[in-house]
Amino acid sequence: MITREKAQQLLDKYISTEWLKLHMRETEVIMKALAKHFGEDEELWGTSGLLHDLDYDYVEKDPQRHVVEFDKILEMENLKIGEDIPEDMYHAIKAHYEEHPQISQKRESKLDYSLSAAENISGFLVACALVQPDKKISSVGVESVMKKFKKKDFAKAVNRSLIYDIEKTGLSLEDFIKISLDSVNEISNEIGL
C-alpha cells in the first residue's frame, strides 16, 4: 500500500489550492479517527481521506472531470490499483462522487460511507468555526453543529444527506460530529482554526 509519505508527495505535487490542501488533511484526520472507532486500518482510512480529491486541481475544479481523472494521475505516477492503491481505498475514493454519471462505483461499505460523510463534515465544521467570535474549532460544540445542520442557508454547498448517511455505518450523527470535532481540533494549529 502507498505510504503516508508518498501520499503527501502526491498531494504536494497535484494540489496547489491552499483551502483544498487543508480540506484533504482535515478529511484524513477524521477518517483516521473513524477507523480507530470502528477498529479498522487507520492508515488505509486516513490515506483514503488524504487522497480523495487528488485530481481536483488537476481537472481545474471541473465537476465533469473530477474523480474521473483520478485514474489518469495513478497511471502517470505508475501506481497500481490493488497494489499501491488498495481496492477498497480506490472504490471509496471513486464512490465519494457516485452522483457523477461516469462513476460506476457506488457507496456500499463502511469505508465508502465514512469517506463521503467525513469530507462533507470537514467543510461544515470549518464553516461553523468561522462564525465563532474567535474563529476557533475548539469553540464549536456538537449541539451548535446540530442546530446549524437544520439551517438550510448555512454552508449551502455542503451535502448534508452524505453526512446523514454516516448512520448507515451504525454510528449516530451526534457521535460522528463529536469524533470529527475532536480530530480536527487536534490539528487546529496546522489548519489555522
N, C-alpha and C positions, 0 to 999 in steps of 0.2 A: 504493500500500500504506500502511496505517496506520503512523504514525511511532512510534518508541520512546517519545517524549514523550506522545503521545496514549494509547498502551497503558498507560503508567504512570498517567495521569489516570484511566483506566477502573478500574485496579486500586485506586487510592486511593478511588474513588467506590463500588465494589461490594464491596471486601474490607475487613472490619473485624477479622477474627481475625488476631492477630499471627503465630502459627505458620504460618498459611496464606500470608500475605504473604512470609514467609521461604522457604517451600517453593516458591512460584512464582518467586521471584528465583533460588533455587538451580537450579531446573529451567531457567531462562533461561540461566544461565552454562554449564551442562552442554551444553545444546543449541547454544550458540554455539561451544563448543569442538569438539563433534562435527561441526558444519558446516565448521569450519576443517579438521578432519582429513579430511573427505570431499570438500573443495573445493566445498562448497555455499554458498548465500546465508546468511551469518551473521546478518543482520538478520531475515530471514524465519524462520529456525530459532529464533533467540533469542526473537523475539516470540511464536512458537507456544508456547514454553515458559512465557513470562511470562503468557500469557492462557489457558492450558489449563484452569484451574479457576475462571475468572472468575465463573461462576454459583453457586459452591459456598456462599457465604454467602447469596446472594440466594434460593436454594432451601432455606435453613435446614439445610444439610448433609444433605438428604433424598436418599438414593441413588436413589429412584424418579424424582426430578425433575432430578438432576444431569446436566449436559451437554445434556439435552433442552431446558432453558430458556435455554441459551446463545443460541439464535436470538432469543428474546424481548429479551434485552439488546441484541443487534445492532440489532434493529428499533427499540427505544426510543432508541438512540443514533444512529439513521439511518446505520448502517454497512452497506454493500452487500457481499455475497459476490461475489467476482470482481473487485471494485474495491478497497475498503478492506481487506477480508479476502481474501487470495488463496485460490483454490480449494484448493490443496494444504495451506495452513495450516488452513483450515476442516475439510477432510477429516481431517487428523491430530488436531485437537482433538476432533472428534466420535468418531473411531475409537479414541481412547485409552480410551474406556469402551464398547468394542464389545460387551461382555457384556450390556449393557442391552438389553432386548427392543425398545425404541423407537428404538434407534440402528441405522440401516441401513448406515452406513459401517463397513467392516472394514479392519484394518491390511493394507496392501499394499506401500507404498513404504518407502524408506529413512527418510524423514521420519517416517512413521507409527510404524515400529518403534522409532526413536530416541526419539520423544517418550514413548511408553509406558515404555520402559526408563529414560529419564532421570528421569521423575517418580517412579518407584519407587525407583531407586537413591538419589535425594535423601534420602528418609526413612530408608533403610537406613544411609547414611553418617552422618546425624545421630545415629542410634541408636548406631553404632559410636563416634562421638566422645564421646557422653555417658557411656559406660562406661570411658573413659580416665581415669586419675587426674587429669589436668589439664583434662579435658573439651574438648580441642582437636582440631580436624580434622587439624592438622599431625602429631599423634601417631598417626594411623591409617595403616596401610600396606596395600598390595594383598593381601599374604599373610593378614593378620588379617581382612580383609573376606571373603576366600575361605573361611577357616575358619568364620567366623560364618554364612556362607551355608548351611552344612551343618547348623547347629543350628536345628532346626525351631521351638524355643521362643524364639528370639531374633528380635525385631522381627516378630512373627507377622502383623501387619496388612499387611506388605509382600508384594506378589505377585511371588514370585521367578521364576515362569515368564515374566512380562513382561520381567524383567531378562535372563533367559537368551536371550530372543528377539532380543537385540541381535546375536547371531551370524548372524541372517538378513540382516544388512547387510554381512556379510563381516568384521566386527570381532570379535576374540576377547573373551571376557568379561574376561580379565585386562587387556587394553588399554583396554577400556571403563571398568573400575574406575579405572585409572590416570588416564585423561583426566578422569573425573568428580571424583576426589580433587583433582587439580591445579587444576581450575577452581573448585571450591567453596573450596579453600584460599585462592584469590586474593581472595575476599570474606569471609574468616574474621572480620575486624573488624566488618564490616557485619552479619553474622548472629550474632555473639556466640559463635563457636566458634573 
